[in-house]
Amino acid sequence: MGVPPLRPPCLLCLELSKHVTRNMSRSRLRAHTLAVESSIWRSGNGHCDKCSCAAIQNKVHVLFHCQDLFVCSPRRKYYFLFFPFCQSFSMEAPYIPHASPSQTVFDFLSQRHNRRCHFISDIMDYFLVGKDQQQTNQPNDLGLAVNPLTCNL
C-alpha cells in the first residue's frame, strides 16, 4: 500500500473571496488575534474579554460557547450549520453552554459547506476589529497556483 497523494485543503477548491480565504487561513494556521494566541506574545491570561464566562478564548470557545452579542449574531445568521452537530442550539440562546466533545468540533469544522467558511470569516472579522489592520490588509497570493519548477526560492 502506498501513501495517499497529497491534496490541497478543500478551502482552496471552494469559490470564496480573497477576504474569506485569508480569514480561514488565519484561523487554520492560528494566525489570529484570539486571546489564547495573543497572550503568548503579549501579556495576558488568555481569557475571553468579550463575555462573562471567564473561559479561555480559543477557537472552540469563540465558535460554540462565547455569549457575546456580536459573536452570537453570526451564529444566528448561520444557524443551519449547527443543527446537525448540536441539538441544543437555539435562536434564543445561540451558544452551547456545555463543553463540546472534540469529535463534534472536528465534524463541525470538517463540513464541506462554503457557508461554514463565511461564518468563521465573520467571527474572525469581529475579533480583528481594532487590532493591527496593517497585517490584515496586506495583499496575499492565496489560491494562486504556484509551479514549483518555476518558483524562484
mmCIF file of the C-alpha atoms, coordinates in Angstrom:
data_MODEL
# 
_entry.id   MODEL 
# 
loop_
_atom_site.group_PDB 
_atom_site.id 
_atom_site.type_symbol 
_atom_site.label_atom_id 
_atom_site.label_alt_id 
_atom_site.label_comp_id 
_atom_site.label_asym_id 
_atom_site.label_entity_id 
_atom_site.label_seq_id 
_atom_site.pdbx_PDB_ins_code 
_atom_site.Cartn_x 
_atom_site.Cartn_y 
_atom_site.Cartn_z 
_atom_site.occupancy 
_atom_site.B_iso_or_equiv 
_atom_site.pdbx_formal_charge 
_atom_site.auth_seq_id 
_atom_site.auth_comp_id 
_atom_site.auth_asym_id 
_atom_site.auth_atom_id 
_atom_site.pdbx_PDB_model_num 
ATOM 1   C CA . MET A 1 1   ? 0.000   0.000  0.000   1.00 0.00 ? 1   MET A CA 1 
ATOM 2   C CA . GLY A 1 2   ? 1.331   3.371  -0.975  1.00 0.00 ? 2   GLY A CA 1 
ATOM 3   C CA . VAL A 1 3   ? 0.964   6.684  0.728   1.00 0.00 ? 3   VAL A CA 1 
ATOM 4   C CA . PRO A 1 4   ? -2.143  8.588  -0.402  1.00 0.00 ? 4   PRO A CA 1 
ATOM 5   C CA . PRO A 1 5   ? -1.364  11.582 -2.611  1.00 0.00 ? 5   PRO A CA 1 
ATOM 6   C CA . LEU A 1 6   ? -1.257  14.990 -1.008  1.00 0.00 ? 6   LEU A CA 1 
ATOM 7   C CA . ARG A 1 7   ? -4.290  17.134 -1.706  1.00 0.00 ? 7   ARG A CA 1 
ATOM 8   C CA . PRO A 1 8   ? -4.679  20.856 -1.172  1.00 0.00 ? 8   PRO A CA 1 
ATOM 9   C CA . PRO A 1 9   ? -7.084  21.893 1.572   1.00 0.00 ? 9   PRO A CA 1 
ATOM 10  C CA . CYS A 1 10  ? -10.704 21.881 0.386   1.00 0.00 ? 10  CYS A CA 1 
ATOM 11  C CA . LEU A 1 11  ? -10.724 25.586 1.258   1.00 0.00 ? 11  LEU A CA 1 
ATOM 12  C CA . LEU A 1 12  ? -8.768  26.277 -1.922  1.00 0.00 ? 12  LEU A CA 1 
ATOM 13  C CA . CYS A 1 13  ? -11.312 24.375 -4.031  1.00 0.00 ? 13  CYS A CA 1 
ATOM 14  C CA . LEU A 1 14  ? -14.274 26.485 -2.912  1.00 0.00 ? 14  LEU A CA 1 
ATOM 15  C CA . GLU A 1 15  ? -15.205 29.673 -4.694  1.00 0.00 ? 15  GLU A CA 1 
ATOM 16  C CA . LEU A 1 16  ? -14.501 32.133 -1.896  1.00 0.00 ? 16  LEU A CA 1 
ATOM 17  C CA . SER A 1 17  ? -13.418 35.745 -1.896  1.00 0.00 ? 17  SER A CA 1 
ATOM 18  C CA . LYS A 1 18  ? -9.803  36.528 -1.026  1.00 0.00 ? 18  LYS A CA 1 
ATOM 19  C CA . HIS A 1 19  ? -11.002 38.073 2.229   1.00 0.00 ? 19  HIS A CA 1 
ATOM 20  C CA . VAL A 1 20  ? -12.809 34.890 3.350   1.00 0.00 ? 20  VAL A CA 1 
ATOM 21  C CA . THR A 1 21  ? -9.901  32.721 2.196   1.00 0.00 ? 21  THR A CA 1 
ATOM 22  C CA . ARG A 1 22  ? -7.461  34.878 4.178   1.00 0.00 ? 22  ARG A CA 1 
ATOM 23  C CA . ASN A 1 23  ? -9.591  34.711 7.332   1.00 0.00 ? 23  ASN A CA 1 
ATOM 24  C CA . MET A 1 24  ? -9.987  30.944 7.012   1.00 0.00 ? 24  MET A CA 1 
ATOM 25  C CA . SER A 1 25  ? -6.254  30.544 6.539   1.00 0.00 ? 25  SER A CA 1 
ATOM 26  C CA . ARG A 1 26  ? -5.560  32.709 9.576   1.00 0.00 ? 26  ARG A CA 1 
ATOM 27  C CA . SER A 1 27  ? -7.941  30.587 11.611  1.00 0.00 ? 27  SER A CA 1 
ATOM 28  C CA . ARG A 1 28  ? -6.425  27.307 10.464  1.00 0.00 ? 28  ARG A CA 1 
ATOM 29  C CA . LEU A 1 29  ? -2.838  28.491 10.970  1.00 0.00 ? 29  LEU A CA 1 
ATOM 30  C CA . ARG A 1 30  ? -3.527  30.054 14.381  1.00 0.00 ? 30  ARG A CA 1 
ATOM 31  C CA . ALA A 1 31  ? -2.545  33.462 12.982  1.00 0.00 ? 31  ALA A CA 1 
ATOM 32  C CA . HIS A 1 32  ? -5.490  35.205 14.589  1.00 0.00 ? 32  HIS A CA 1 
ATOM 33  C CA . THR A 1 33  ? -5.914  37.618 17.466  1.00 0.00 ? 33  THR A CA 1 
ATOM 34  C CA . LEU A 1 34  ? -7.873  35.397 19.853  1.00 0.00 ? 34  LEU A CA 1 
ATOM 35  C CA . ALA A 1 35  ? -6.661  35.785 23.422  1.00 0.00 ? 35  ALA A CA 1 
ATOM 36  C CA . VAL A 1 36  ? -5.267  32.261 23.627  1.00 0.00 ? 36  VAL A CA 1 
ATOM 37  C CA . GLU A 1 37  ? -2.748  33.136 20.891  1.00 0.00 ? 37  GLU A CA 1 
ATOM 38  C CA . SER A 1 38  ? -2.113  36.815 21.597  1.00 0.00 ? 38  SER A CA 1 
ATOM 39  C CA . SER A 1 39  ? -1.453  36.095 25.290  1.00 0.00 ? 39  SER A CA 1 
ATOM 40  C CA . ILE A 1 40  ? 1.611   34.118 24.206  1.00 0.00 ? 40  ILE A CA 1 
ATOM 41  C CA . TRP A 1 41  ? 3.356   37.177 22.768  1.00 0.00 ? 41  TRP A CA 1 
ATOM 42  C CA . ARG A 1 42  ? 1.618   39.872 24.817  1.00 0.00 ? 42  ARG A CA 1 
ATOM 43  C CA . SER A 1 43  ? 0.944   39.999 28.486  1.00 0.00 ? 43  SER A CA 1 
ATOM 44  C CA . GLY A 1 44  ? -2.408  38.432 29.242  1.00 0.00 ? 44  GLY A CA 1 
ATOM 45  C CA . ASN A 1 45  ? -4.085  35.374 30.640  1.00 0.00 ? 45  ASN A CA 1 
ATOM 46  C CA . GLY A 1 46  ? -5.882  34.136 27.506  1.00 0.00 ? 46  GLY A CA 1 
ATOM 47  C CA . HIS A 1 47  ? -9.344  34.505 28.993  1.00 0.00 ? 47  HIS A CA 1 
ATOM 48  C CA . CYS A 1 48  ? -12.238 35.798 26.931  1.00 0.00 ? 48  CYS A CA 1 
ATOM 49  C CA . ASP A 1 49  ? -12.701 39.542 27.253  1.00 0.00 ? 49  ASP A CA 1 
ATOM 50  C CA . LYS A 1 50  ? -15.976 39.516 25.289  1.00 0.00 ? 50  LYS A CA 1 
ATOM 51  C CA . CYS A 1 51  ? -18.268 37.548 27.605  1.00 0.00 ? 51  CYS A CA 1 
ATOM 52  C CA . SER A 1 52  ? -18.618 36.953 31.330  1.00 0.00 ? 52  SER A CA 1 
ATOM 53  C CA . CYS A 1 53  ? -17.840 33.232 31.403  1.00 0.00 ? 53  CYS A CA 1 
ATOM 54  C CA . ALA A 1 54  ? -14.087 33.757 32.025  1.00 0.00 ? 54  ALA A CA 1 
ATOM 55  C CA . ALA A 1 55  ? -13.176 30.806 29.795  1.00 0.00 ? 55  ALA A CA 1 
ATOM 56  C CA . ILE A 1 56  ? -10.054 30.595 27.680  1.00 0.00 ? 56  ILE A CA 1 
ATOM 57  C CA . GLN A 1 57  ? -10.748 32.468 24.436  1.00 0.00 ? 57  GLN A CA 1 
ATOM 58  C CA . ASN A 1 58  ? -9.786  29.828 21.897  1.00 0.00 ? 58  ASN A CA 1 
ATOM 59  C CA . LYS A 1 59  ? -11.371 28.807 18.616  1.00 0.00 ? 59  LYS A CA 1 
ATOM 60  C CA . VAL A 1 60  ? -13.793 26.335 20.245  1.00 0.00 ? 60  VAL A CA 1 
ATOM 61  C CA . HIS A 1 61  ? -14.942 28.939 22.761  1.00 0.00 ? 61  HIS A CA 1 
ATOM 62  C CA . VAL A 1 62  ? -15.495 31.546 20.049  1.00 0.00 ? 62  VAL A CA 1 
ATOM 63  C CA . LEU A 1 63  ? -17.270 29.210 17.629  1.00 0.00 ? 63  LEU A CA 1 
ATOM 64  C CA . PHE A 1 64  ? -19.560 27.500 20.157  1.00 0.00 ? 64  PHE A CA 1 
ATOM 65  C CA . HIS A 1 65  ? -19.588 28.939 23.674  1.00 0.00 ? 65  HIS A CA 1 
ATOM 66  C CA . CYS A 1 66  ? -18.977 32.703 23.740  1.00 0.00 ? 66  CYS A CA 1 
ATOM 67  C CA . GLN A 1 67  ? -22.099 34.573 24.808  1.00 0.00 ? 67  GLN A CA 1 
ATOM 68  C CA . ASP A 1 68  ? -21.114 37.996 23.486  1.00 0.00 ? 68  ASP A CA 1 
ATOM 69  C CA . LEU A 1 69  ? -23.992 39.508 21.483  1.00 0.00 ? 69  LEU A CA 1 
ATOM 70  C CA . PHE A 1 70  ? -21.807 40.264 18.466  1.00 0.00 ? 70  PHE A CA 1 
ATOM 71  C CA . VAL A 1 71  ? -20.415 36.729 18.452  1.00 0.00 ? 71  VAL A CA 1 
ATOM 72  C CA . CYS A 1 72  ? -23.923 35.276 18.712  1.00 0.00 ? 72  CYS A CA 1 
ATOM 73  C CA . SER A 1 73  ? -25.091 37.270 15.696  1.00 0.00 ? 73  SER A CA 1 
ATOM 74  C CA . PRO A 1 74  ? -23.203 35.201 13.071  1.00 0.00 ? 74  PRO A CA 1 
ATOM 75  C CA . ARG A 1 75  ? -24.364 32.033 14.836  1.00 0.00 ? 75  ARG A CA 1 
ATOM 76  C CA . ARG A 1 76  ? -27.951 33.163 14.324  1.00 0.00 ? 76  ARG A CA 1 
ATOM 77  C CA . LYS A 1 77  ? -27.221 34.012 10.694  1.00 0.00 ? 77  LYS A CA 1 
ATOM 78  C CA . TYR A 1 78  ? -25.658 30.595 10.043  1.00 0.00 ? 78  TYR A CA 1 
ATOM 79  C CA . TYR A 1 79  ? -27.841 28.578 12.455  1.00 0.00 ? 79  TYR A CA 1 
ATOM 80  C CA . PHE A 1 80  ? -28.264 25.729 9.928   1.00 0.00 ? 80  PHE A CA 1 
ATOM 81  C CA . LEU A 1 81  ? -24.569 24.858 10.302  1.00 0.00 ? 81  LEU A CA 1 
ATOM 82  C CA . PHE A 1 82  ? -25.073 23.926 13.967  1.00 0.00 ? 82  PHE A CA 1 
ATOM 83  C CA . PHE A 1 83  ? -28.161 21.693 13.933  1.00 0.00 ? 83  PHE A CA 1 
ATOM 84  C CA . PRO A 1 84  ? -26.501 18.543 12.584  1.00 0.00 ? 84  PRO A CA 1 
ATOM 85  C CA . PHE A 1 85  ? -23.974 18.630 15.438  1.00 0.00 ? 85  PHE A CA 1 
ATOM 86  C CA . CYS A 1 86  ? -25.555 20.477 18.352  1.00 0.00 ? 86  CYS A CA 1 
ATOM 87  C CA . GLN A 1 87  ? -29.161 19.598 19.057  1.00 0.00 ? 87  GLN A CA 1 
ATOM 88  C CA . SER A 1 88  ? -29.290 22.056 21.989  1.00 0.00 ? 88  SER A CA 1 
ATOM 89  C CA . PHE A 1 89  ? -28.645 25.072 19.726  1.00 0.00 ? 89  PHE A CA 1 
ATOM 90  C CA . SER A 1 90  ? -31.482 27.614 19.659  1.00 0.00 ? 90  SER A CA 1 
ATOM 91  C CA . MET A 1 91  ? -32.082 31.062 18.177  1.00 0.00 ? 91  MET A CA 1 
ATOM 92  C CA . GLU A 1 92  ? -32.926 32.446 21.636  1.00 0.00 ? 92  GLU A CA 1 
ATOM 93  C CA . ALA A 1 93  ? -29.616 31.314 23.094  1.00 0.00 ? 93  ALA A CA 1 
ATOM 94  C CA . PRO A 1 94  ? -27.278 30.892 20.094  1.00 0.00 ? 94  PRO A CA 1 
ATOM 95  C CA . TYR A 1 95  ? -24.434 29.351 22.036  1.00 0.00 ? 95  TYR A CA 1 
ATOM 96  C CA . ILE A 1 96  ? -23.703 25.961 23.517  1.00 0.00 ? 96  ILE A CA 1 
ATOM 97  C CA . PRO A 1 97  ? -23.195 26.329 27.272  1.00 0.00 ? 97  PRO A CA 1 
ATOM 98  C CA . HIS A 1 98  ? -21.651 22.898 27.833  1.00 0.00 ? 98  HIS A CA 1 
ATOM 99  C CA . ALA A 1 99  ? -18.347 21.594 26.576  1.00 0.00 ? 99  ALA A CA 1 
ATOM 100 C CA . SER A 1 100 ? -18.426 20.189 23.067  1.00 0.00 ? 100 SER A CA 1 
ATOM 101 C CA . PRO A 1 101 ? -16.785 16.822 22.513  1.00 0.00 ? 101 PRO A CA 1 
ATOM 102 C CA . SER A 1 102 ? -13.709 17.088 20.330  1.00 0.00 ? 102 SER A CA 1 
ATOM 103 C CA . GLN A 1 103 ? -15.383 14.896 17.688  1.00 0.00 ? 103 GLN A CA 1 
ATOM 104 C CA . THR A 1 104 ? -18.270 17.397 17.430  1.00 0.00 ? 104 THR A CA 1 
ATOM 105 C CA . VAL A 1 105 ? -15.834 20.259 16.929  1.00 0.00 ? 105 VAL A CA 1 
ATOM 106 C CA . PHE A 1 106 ? -13.924 18.241 14.328  1.00 0.00 ? 106 PHE A CA 1 
ATOM 107 C CA . ASP A 1 107 ? -17.143 17.328 12.498  1.00 0.00 ? 107 ASP A CA 1 
ATOM 108 C CA . PHE A 1 108 ? -18.313 20.942 12.529  1.00 0.00 ? 108 PHE A CA 1 
ATOM 109 C CA . LEU A 1 109 ? -15.009 22.228 11.140  1.00 0.00 ? 109 LEU A CA 1 
ATOM 110 C CA . SER A 1 110 ? -14.921 19.434 8.542   1.00 0.00 ? 110 SER A CA 1 
ATOM 111 C CA . GLN A 1 111 ? -18.218 20.404 6.927   1.00 0.00 ? 111 GLN A CA 1 
ATOM 112 C CA . ARG A 1 112 ? -17.827 20.834 3.195   1.00 0.00 ? 112 ARG A CA 1 
ATOM 113 C CA . HIS A 1 113 ? -20.207 23.767 3.138   1.00 0.00 ? 113 HIS A CA 1 
ATOM 114 C CA . ASN A 1 114 ? -18.888 27.099 1.913   1.00 0.00 ? 114 ASN A CA 1 
ATOM 115 C CA . ARG A 1 115 ? -21.168 28.906 4.389   1.00 0.00 ? 115 ARG A CA 1 
ATOM 116 C CA . ARG A 1 116 ? -19.025 27.460 7.186   1.00 0.00 ? 116 ARG A CA 1 
ATOM 117 C CA . CYS A 1 117 ? -16.138 29.480 5.766   1.00 0.00 ? 117 CYS A CA 1 
ATOM 118 C CA . HIS A 1 118 ? -18.236 32.651 5.713   1.00 0.00 ? 118 HIS A CA 1 
ATOM 119 C CA . PHE A 1 119 ? -19.306 32.040 9.326   1.00 0.00 ? 119 PHE A CA 1 
ATOM 120 C CA . ILE A 1 120 ? -15.707 31.618 10.516  1.00 0.00 ? 120 ILE A CA 1 
ATOM 121 C CA . SER A 1 121 ? -14.635 34.649 8.475   1.00 0.00 ? 121 SER A CA 1 
ATOM 122 C CA . ASP A 1 122 ? -17.353 36.781 10.100  1.00 0.00 ? 122 ASP A CA 1 
ATOM 123 C CA . ILE A 1 123 ? -16.182 35.660 13.543  1.00 0.00 ? 123 ILE A CA 1 
ATOM 124 C CA . MET A 1 124 ? -12.539 36.407 12.663  1.00 0.00 ? 124 MET A CA 1 
ATOM 125 C CA . ASP A 1 125 ? -13.562 39.868 11.395  1.00 0.00 ? 125 ASP A CA 1 
ATOM 126 C CA . TYR A 1 126 ? -15.127 40.670 14.759  1.00 0.00 ? 126 TYR A CA 1 
ATOM 127 C CA . PHE A 1 127 ? -12.005 39.672 16.676  1.00 0.00 ? 127 PHE A CA 1 
ATOM 128 C CA . LEU A 1 128 ? -9.732  41.566 14.281  1.00 0.00 ? 128 LEU A CA 1 
ATOM 129 C CA . VAL A 1 129 ? -11.535 44.884 14.740  1.00 0.00 ? 129 VAL A CA 1 
ATOM 130 C CA . GLY A 1 130 ? -9.200  47.357 16.392  1.00 0.00 ? 130 GLY A CA 1 
ATOM 131 C CA . LYS A 1 131 ? -6.193  45.076 16.025  1.00 0.00 ? 131 LYS A CA 1 
ATOM 132 C CA . ASP A 1 132 ? -3.275  45.556 13.690  1.00 0.00 ? 132 ASP A CA 1 
ATOM 133 C CA . GLN A 1 133 ? -5.173  46.106 10.436  1.00 0.00 ? 133 GLN A CA 1 
ATOM 134 C CA . GLN A 1 134 ? -1.941  46.720 8.544   1.00 0.00 ? 134 GLN A CA 1 
ATOM 135 C CA . GLN A 1 135 ? -1.282  42.973 8.644   1.00 0.00 ? 135 GLN A CA 1 
ATOM 136 C CA . THR A 1 136 ? -4.836  42.032 7.668   1.00 0.00 ? 136 THR A CA 1 
ATOM 137 C CA . ASN A 1 137 ? -4.945  44.446 4.729   1.00 0.00 ? 137 ASN A CA 1 
ATOM 138 C CA . GLN A 1 138 ? -1.740  43.252 3.096   1.00 0.00 ? 138 GLN A CA 1 
ATOM 139 C CA . PRO A 1 139 ? -2.280  41.554 -0.273  1.00 0.00 ? 139 PRO A CA 1 
ATOM 140 C CA . ASN A 1 140 ? -1.701  37.859 -0.479  1.00 0.00 ? 140 ASN A CA 1 
ATOM 141 C CA . ASP A 1 141 ? -1.478  35.249 -3.176  1.00 0.00 ? 141 ASP A CA 1 
ATOM 142 C CA . LEU A 1 142 ? -3.684  32.625 -1.530  1.00 0.00 ? 142 LEU A CA 1 
ATOM 143 C CA . GLY A 1 143 ? -5.396  30.456 -4.074  1.00 0.00 ? 143 GLY A CA 1 
ATOM 144 C CA . LEU A 1 144 ? -2.961  31.232 -6.874  1.00 0.00 ? 144 LEU A CA 1 
ATOM 145 C CA . ALA A 1 145 ? -1.304  28.213 -8.380  1.00 0.00 ? 145 ALA A CA 1 
ATOM 146 C CA . VAL A 1 146 ? 2.466   28.135 -7.978  1.00 0.00 ? 146 VAL A CA 1 
ATOM 147 C CA . ASN A 1 147 ? 4.530   25.950 -10.241 1.00 0.00 ? 147 ASN A CA 1 
ATOM 148 C CA . PRO A 1 148 ? 7.354   24.584 -8.057  1.00 0.00 ? 148 PRO A CA 1 
ATOM 149 C CA . LEU A 1 149 ? 9.556   24.147 -11.123 1.00 0.00 ? 149 LEU A CA 1 
ATOM 150 C CA . THR A 1 150 ? 9.459   27.853 -11.992 1.00 0.00 ? 150 THR A CA 1 
ATOM 151 C CA . CYS A 1 151 ? 9.246   29.283 -8.495  1.00 0.00 ? 151 CYS A CA 1 
ATOM 152 C CA . ASN A 1 152 ? 12.231  31.420 -7.519  1.00 0.00 ? 152 ASN A CA 1 
ATOM 153 C CA . LEU A 1 153 ? 13.077  30.472 -3.958  1.00 0.00 ? 153 LEU A CA 1 
# 
